[in-house]
Amino acid sequence: MHSKIIGLDIGGANTKLASSDGTLVELHYLPLWKNTRLPEVLKEIAQRLKPERVAVVMTGELADCFEDKEQGIHFIKDTVDSAFGPEKVYYINSQGRFHSEDGSLRELAAANWAASARLIGEEIGDCLFVDVGSTTSDIIPIISGEHRAGLTDFERLLRSELVYAGTLRTNLAALLEKVKLEKGICRTSSELFATTADAYLILGKIDEAAYTCETADGAGRNKTDAMRRIARLVCADLSEVEGREIYEIAEQVKEKQISTLAEAIFEVAERNGLKKIAAAGLGEFLTKEAAERLGLECISVSGRWGGEISKVFPAYAAAHLLEAEKSKN
């Protein structure tokens, strides 16, 4: 059975797909900064699913293979239009609205959170929408059904509405300058030796199937390989640091990420007078703990829409919004 309406969230590393009825969810690791397979994969999706309409949000325009955001937007837009046919494709801008021909293309940049925020505003009401994905964490204030966030990643970073750390792809050295070990406080190496995926795999917060990005060393996604990578964070190997110390480093990663997230959530919540959070993404567990520490109510998107939808919520929101838009006409 072919889905009539699908949503696509095209990021720099991952392209996510969901149908408007939530029965279809896909995640494709397609790093744009490499010899990307995005054109081939989108054409395969178009032929396999034969959707009647496609709603698109994007963040991949920031990938450093592009000279600037406009070049990235043009590449993504041309690729999607070529795969599905431009008459079938609808783009959502940073206001959470469908892009019109006379609108600026720059409004399409980094707008995946805007689709999510619009749906959350309609379904849940006033709250902070917090989506902790593989790479970043969005903290979006929603009041009276409208988001009150900055319209670019730059603006949102300035306002603590974007924390550039996620559940899989974040370099551990970017989170931890030092770690506590049995022999003392140890500075970390600033190489890309290990990522948050390694820490959360060891802690049991994700499984190997959820480890969808590349590993830092190109080795496996099992716990032994993850422990080896984390040992390198302190320029060691598994003969120098024991398993319990690796586990303690992973716990310190989690603690640092939660405290950073909680700090940003508190700032945005205070500024907007909000006391409720809607938590989505692969890192929902981080948001829940941050909310608990802050004494804020936390509504789980997984609990409401299902765990798989939560992981690709911008794609689902885009598809859902397009279905609602078309049902009006």
N, C-alpha and C positions, 0 to 999 in steps of 0.2 A: 504494500500500500504506500502510495506516495503522499508526502506531507504537502498540503496546499501552501502553507506559509512557513518559512523558516527564518530564523535570525542568525546572523553571523557577527561575531566579535573578533575583529582582526587585529591582533596585537603584534608587537615586535617579535615575540617568541612563539606564542600560541595563537592558533585560530580555533575559536569555539563555535559550536553550532547547536541550536535547539529548535524544535518545532513549537508552534504556538500552543499546541495542546499538551506539551511537555512529555510526549511519549518518545521523543527522539532526542538524544544527547550525544554529541561527539566532541572530542578534543584532539586536535592535530598539532604536534610540535613542528612548527615551520618557521625557524628563525630567519627573519627577513635580511639580516646582515650577511648571511651566507648566500651561496648559490641557491636561492629560495625555490622551493617546489610549489609555492602558492598558486601560480597559474594552472599547473597541471592538476593539483588537488582540487581546486575549485571547479574545474571543468569535469572532473570525475564525479564530484558531488552533484553537479547540475544534471549530468546524464543519469546518475543513479537515482536521485530523488525526484527529479522533474518538478520542482516547486512552481506554483503559479506566481508567487510573489516572494521577494527576499528583502528583509529589513537588515540594514548594516550599520554597525557602530565600529569605530576604529580607535586604536592607540598606536598602531605600528608606524605611523608617520614620523615618530621621533627616532626611529632606528638610525644609527650613524652611517648607514650606507647611503642615506639621502643627504643632499646638500642642505636642504632646509625642509620645514614641515610641508610647504606647498608641493614640493617635488614628491614627498612621500604620499600625500593625499592623492595626487594625480596618479601615481603608480597603483595604489590600492584601488582607487575608483575605476581606473581603466581595466585593471585585472578582473575585478568583480563584474563590471559591465560586459566584458568580453566573454566571461564564462556563462552568465545567466541571460544576457540580453538587457540593455539599459531600460527597456520598457517595463521590466519586471522588478527593478531594483529601487528601493527607497532608503535614503540615508537619514540618520538621526543626528541632529546637531547638539551643541553644548547646552542648549535650552531644553533639551529633551523633546524637541519638535522635529517634524519631518522637513528636511531641507527643500527649499524652493529654488527654482532656476535663478531668481534674482538675488539669492542669498550668497554670502561670501563663503568660499570653500574652506577658509580658515576656521569657520564655525564647526567643521566636522572633526577637527583635530581633538584627540583625547576625550571623546564624548561618550565612551561606553558607560560610564557611571551615570550620565544624565538620563539615559533610558531606564536604568535600574531605579534611580531616584524618583522618576515620574510614576512608575508602577508602585513603588513602595508608598509614595505619597497618597496614591489613590486607595491602596489596600489597607494601609496601617495608620496613616495620618502623620501628625507631627512627631518627628523623631530624628535621630542621627542614623543614617544608613552607613554601616561600616562593612566594607567588602575587602577582606584580606585574601589576596590571590597568590599566585606563584611568585610574583615580582614586586608588587606594590600593595599599599593599603589605602583605600579611599575612605574619607570621613566626611560625609555629606550631610549638612543640616537641611532638613525639610520642614517647612512651615506653611500651613494652609495649602497643602498640595503642591507647592513649588519649592524647588531647591534654592538655597541661598548661598551656594558655593561660588568660588571664583571660576571663571570660564576657561582658564588655561591651566596646564600643569604648573607653570611658573607661578601664577597667582595662588594656586592652591597650596603649593609648597610654602609660600610666604605666610599663608593663613593657617598652617597646620592641618589643612584638609586633605593633604596627601603626604603619606609617610613612605619613603622609597625603600621599603623592606617587605619581603613576602615569605611565603612558606617553603619555597623550593629554590629559587635562583639567587638569593642574596649571599654575597661573599661573607663568610663568618668574620673575616678581618675587618669588614666595614661595621660590624656590630660590636666586636670586642677588641679593645686595645690591649687589654690584659685579662688573664684568667687566673683563678685560684687553683693551685695544685698542692699536693702533699709537701713538695719541696719548697713551696713558697709562691709568691705572685710572679707570674711569667708574662712577659710581653709577647704579643702575637706577631707573626710574619704577615706582611701585607700582600703576599702572593695570593692568587686564586687557587688555594689548595683544597678548600672544602666549602660547601654551601649549606644553607638552612635545611635543604632536603636531607642531608646526611644526619644532621642533628635530630630532626623529627622522625626519621626512619629508626634511629637508635632508640629514641624515646617511645616508639610505638604509636606516634600520632599520625603517621602515614604508613602505608604499606608499599611494597615494590611497585604495584600497579599504579599507584598515585605519583610515583617518582617519574614524572613524564619528561623532565628536561634532561639535558646531557649531564654527565658527571664531570667534575672538574678535571679528573685525570684520564677520562675515557674508559675507565675500568667499570666493573659491575655495579649494580644497584642493591647488592646484598649488604647485610650489617657488617660483615668483616671488612669489605672494601670501604664502607662508610667510616668505620673506625680508623682504618689506615689513613684515610684522607684527613680526618680530624686531628690525628696525631701530628700530621705535617703542619698544622696551624701553629704548633709550638716547635717546629723544626725537629720533630722526633719521629720515631717509628714505634711499632708495637712491642719492641724489646725494651723501650725506654719508659713508656707510659702504659699503665695497666688498664684493663677494661673498665674498672670502676672510675678511673680518672677521666677516661673518654666520656663515660656517662655523665660525670659531673660537669665537664665542659659543655656537653649538650644541654644540660639543665641551665647552665649560665647563659647560653644562647637564648633559650626560651624565656628566662627571667628578664634579660635585657630587652627582648622584643616586646614582651608584655608591658614592661615599664615605659618604654618609648611610646607604645601605642596608647597606653592609659594617659600619659602626659598630653598627647595630642587630642585625645577624645575629651579630656577634661577642659582643655582650652576652648575647643569648638563648642562644647556643650554649654559652658559658662557664657560665652559670647552670645549664644542664641537662646539661652533660657530653656534648654531641652534636657529631659531627664529619662528618656527612653531610647533604646538602641535597637535597630534591626540588623542582625548580624548575618553576613553571607560569605561565601567563598570557602576555599579549601582550608583556610585558617580560622574558621569560625571558633575553634577552641581557644584561640588567642584572644579574640574579642570577648568571648564569654567570661574569661578570667579577668580581663581588664575591666569589664563592666561590674563584675562582682566586687573588685577592689574599690571601685568608685561609688558603689551603692546605687547603680543605675539599673533600671529594668532592662532586660535583654530578651528580645523576641528572635527566635531562630528561624531563618529562612528555610533551613533544612527541615525543621519541624513543620513548617507550613506548606512548602512546595516540594520537599524531598531533597535528599543529599546530593543527588546528581544534578538537579536543577540549580542548587545553590552554587555549585562549582562553575557553572556557566551562566550565571544569572543575567548578565548584560545581554547575552544572545537571546535568552528566553524572554526577557523584558522587551527587547526590540521586536521580536516576532509577535508577542502578545499585543503590543501597542499598535502594530500594523493591522492585526486582525480587528481590533476594536475600531480603528480608523476606517477601515473598509466596510465594517458593518453599519456605520453611520450613513454611508452613501448608497 
